[in-house]
Amino acid sequence: MGYLNTLLGIHVVYKGDIVRNIPNFIHARYKLQKATLDGNEVIFLFPKTELEPVSAIKKHIERIQKEENLHVILVPKKLTYRQKEYLLRDRIPFIVEEKQIYLPFMGTYLQERSDGEKQMTDVMLPSAQLLFLYYIYNGCGELLTSEAAKALELTPTSISRASIQLEGMGLIKTEKRGVQKVVFSDKTVQELFTEGQKHLANPVKRRVYVPKSEIKERLLFSGYSALSNYSMLNPSDIDFYATDSIARWEKIASKKLLNKDEQCAVEFWSYNPRKLSKDENVDRLSLALSLREDKDERVEEAVQEMLEQVWRDIDDKRN
């Protein structure tokens, strides 16, 4: 998977873990390989024969996920246009070496054009989302990418790739001024955030429940805990925290809440939540994205209240 590292900077590490409890009919059709992508544990699914209908592949992946609770990535040798469209429709992650990458859980979609150029579309890369939100927090004026890279602790390659994707989505414009690259836009912060909604991803990739006694460090509040701190919403029965790594709790964490008096919720984020945070809570725009699928009217009202305060704060900062 050197293709992932070369084009997107995603580090792949194969693991020796045996994928257990998988029916023989799946093993007969695929080679299964556990790995990590930038620390995210996944299962690569290599078809042994000609690719089956996508409806069947979807059922096979669902069966694997039922046993392993990991993202499963299909790795065929080739895809027809129709197969690719069906996989995209069903949001099934796939990689075709040297041609296409679709990893919706990492906010990545890359495909090869007929002229050999590469184009990233659909959902923002985590680095692009960081840059986009940072730009909004700074009032949507002019911003040096070097300044953003320093603040967000991104490499020159990552910040360049992020700005290229945002410009390709029509959300920002860039201009070279000597050796510096400047990001700018003629949109208001609200207009830009609204326009970017279709490309912005939920930063929460996974949630686990951990004994409170095992939280040995100071984590940022997230989820309902952070929202109650930002609004008039009543506090949750349990505490919610955000982190960019949950590896240290893997052996003691549960997938479901077992005891609200003894456990807390820990959310695994696709980017370091501290990079945009100004206090003990995750930043408000990322929080809004993490809760936008929540249909509770009280939560929706609290999120709207929080966003209105964000716009006021940014306006006050500019004036």
PyMOL commands that set and color helices and strands:
alter all, ss='L'
color gray80, all
select helices_A, chain A and resi 2-8+24-29+54-68+81-89+104-106+126-137+145-152+156-168+189-196+212-214+223-230+247-249+273-275+284-290+297-318
alter helices_A, ss='H'
color red, helices_A
select strands_A, chain A and resi 12-14+30-37+40-47+71-74+94-96+100-103+108-112+118-120+143-144+173-177+180-184+204-211+220-221+240-243+263-269
alter strands_A, ss='S'
color yellow, strands_A
deselect
rebuild
show_as cartoon
